[in-house]
Amino acid sequence: MNLLEQSHFIDMNNNFQNNGWVLSHDECEIKYTLPGTPYKHFSIKLQKSKTVVSIPILDSDAQYTTNVGDTLCACVFLQKHLNNFLANNDN
């Protein structure tokens, strides 16, 4: 099943879009960017043997990138860090 069609993605997508983040995607990666902040993004990248997530580091133009077990873990990870990002920013 396509990641974009999975129920846990749909919930996460609604959360991002309700907070002004814009989705872009291809077959292997989904990415959310906030207009006006090109260096801050949240992403899930599907690779052959792993799922890679990337989140913005607060007060920095750097990203934190790590591997997670599957797409459900990736969605939970991004949602948790989106909530943290929103709680600590005026965006």
C-alpha positions in Angstrom: 0.0 0.0 0.0 1.2 3.5 -0.8 2.3 5.5 2.3 0.0 8.4 1.3 -3.0 6.0 1.6 -2.2 4.6 5.1 -4.5 5.7 7.9 -1.7 6.8 10.2 -0.3 9.0 7.4 -3.7 10.6 6.8 -3.9 11.6 10.4 -0.4 13.0 10.4 -1.0 14.8 7.1 -4.1 16.5 8.5 -2.1 17.7 11.6 0.7 19.1 9.4 -1.6 20.8 6.9 -3.9 22.2 9.7 -0.7 24.0 11.0 0.3 25.5 7.6 2.9 23.0 6.5 2.9 22.1 2.7 3.3 18.5 1.5 5.5 17.5 -1.4 6.3 13.9 -2.3 7.5 11.3 -4.8 7.6 7.5 -4.7 10.2 7.3 -2.0 9.9 10.5 0.1 7.3 12.8 1.7 8.3 16.2 2.9 6.6 19.0 4.8 7.9 22.5 4.5 6.7 25.7 6.1 6.3 28.6 3.7 9.1 31.1 4.3 11.3 28.6 6.1 13.1 26.5 3.4 15.6 25.1 5.8 13.0 23.6 8.2 11.3 20.5 7.0 9.9 17.2 8.3 10.4 14.2 6.0 10.0 10.4 5.7 12.2 8.7 3.1 11.7 5.0 2.2 14.9 3.3 1.3 15.4 -0.3 0.4 16.1 -1.6 3.9 15.2 1.3 6.2 12.9 4.2 6.8 14.7 7.5 7.3 13.1 10.5 9.1 14.3 14.0 9.3 13.1 16.8 11.6 14.2 20.4 12.1 16.4 21.3 15.1 14.9 24.1 17.1 16.7 27.5 16.7 18.9 26.2 13.9 19.0 25.6 10.2 20.2 22.0 10.8 18.2 18.8 10.6 18.2 15.7 12.8 18.1 12.5 10.7 17.7 9.0 12.0 16.3 5.6 11.0 13.0 4.1 12.4 11.4 0.7 12.2 8.6 1.3 9.8 6.2 3.9 8.4 3.9 3.8 11.5 6.9 4.6 13.7 8.0 7.3 11.2 4.5 9.0 11.4 4.4 8.9 15.2 8.0 10.3 15.3 7.1 13.2 13.0 3.9 14.0 14.8 5.6 14.1 18.2 8.3 16.4 16.9 5.8 18.6 15.1 3.9 19.1 18.3 7.2 20.0 20.1 8.2 22.3 17.2 4.8 24.1 17.4 5.0 24.4 21.2 8.4 26.0 21.0 8.0 28.4 18.1 5.7 31.3 17.1 5.1 29.6 13.7 
